[in-house]
Amino acid sequence: MFEMFLNSVTLFIKGKLFQDLDSVIKKACIGMAIAAFLVIFLVKTGLPLWLAIIIASLVSGGIQPYLFKDLKYQ
């Protein structure tokens, strides 16, 4: 299992894990931007920071399958 992880990390660093690395990075940035926006918005509405982080993490984690549904590996 650990060897599989190391192999995947090595391929990712070399840029050979995904067919379209630019698309993967763009979609990951979209997910991070949504999470950051949610944290800021929820804190501004009066929620405690720890609760805003939990909610934003759940929402952004929930949209990851949608964002990466067309992900292609090499």
C-alpha positions as CSV (number, residue, x, y, z in Angstrom):
1,M,0.0,0.0,0.0
2,F,2.8,2.4,0.9
3,E,4.6,1.6,-2.4
4,M,1.5,2.4,-4.3
5,F,1.3,5.7,-2.5
6,L,4.9,6.5,-3.3
7,N,4.5,5.5,-6.9
8,S,1.5,7.9,-7.2
9,V,3.3,10.7,-5.6
10,T,6.3,10.2,-7.9
11,L,4.1,10.2,-11.0
12,F,2.3,13.3,-9.8
13,I,5.6,15.2,-9.2
14,K,6.8,14.2,-12.6
15,G,3.5,15.3,-14.1
16,K,2.6,11.9,-15.5
17,L,-0.2,10.9,-13.2
18,F,-3.1,12.8,-14.9
19,Q,-3.7,13.3,-18.6
20,D,-4.6,17.0,-18.1
21,L,-2.7,18.3,-15.1
22,D,-3.9,21.9,-15.8
23,S,-7.5,20.8,-15.4
24,V,-6.8,19.0,-12.2
25,I,-5.0,22.1,-10.7
26,K,-7.8,24.4,-11.9
27,K,-10.5,22.2,-10.3
28,A,-8.6,21.9,-7.1
29,C,-8.3,25.7,-6.9
30,I,-12.0,26.0,-7.5
31,G,-12.6,23.7,-4.5
32,M,-10.2,25.6,-2.3
33,A,-11.7,29.0,-3.3
34,I,-15.2,27.7,-2.4
35,A,-14.0,26.5,1.0
36,A,-12.2,29.9,1.6
37,F,-15.3,31.9,0.6
38,L,-17.5,29.7,2.9
39,V,-15.2,30.2,5.9
40,I,-15.1,33.9,5.4
41,F,-18.8,34.2,4.8
42,L,-19.8,32.0,7.8
43,V,-17.4,33.9,10.2
44,K,-18.8,37.2,9.0
45,T,-22.4,35.9,9.7
46,G,-21.4,35.3,13.3
47,L,-20.5,31.6,13.5
48,P,-17.4,30.6,15.5
49,L,-14.3,30.0,13.4
50,W,-14.2,26.3,14.3
51,L,-17.8,25.7,13.2
52,A,-17.3,27.7,10.0
53,I,-14.2,25.5,9.2
54,I,-16.1,22.3,9.8
55,I,-19.1,23.4,7.6
56,A,-16.8,24.6,4.8
57,S,-14.8,21.4,4.9
58,L,-17.9,19.3,4.6
59,V,-19.3,21.3,1.7
60,S,-16.0,21.5,-0.2
61,G,-15.3,17.8,0.4
62,G,-18.8,17.0,-0.8
63,I,-18.3,18.9,-4.1
64,Q,-15.0,17.2,-4.9
65,P,-16.6,14.1,-6.5
66,Y,-18.6,16.5,-8.8
67,L,-15.5,18.5,-9.7
68,F,-13.3,15.5,-10.4
69,K,-15.9,13.3,-12.1
70,D,-14.1,13.6,-15.5
71,L,-10.6,13.0,-14.1
72,K,-8.5,10.8,-16.4
73,Y,-5.3,9.1,-15.3
74,Q,-2.5,8.0,-17.6
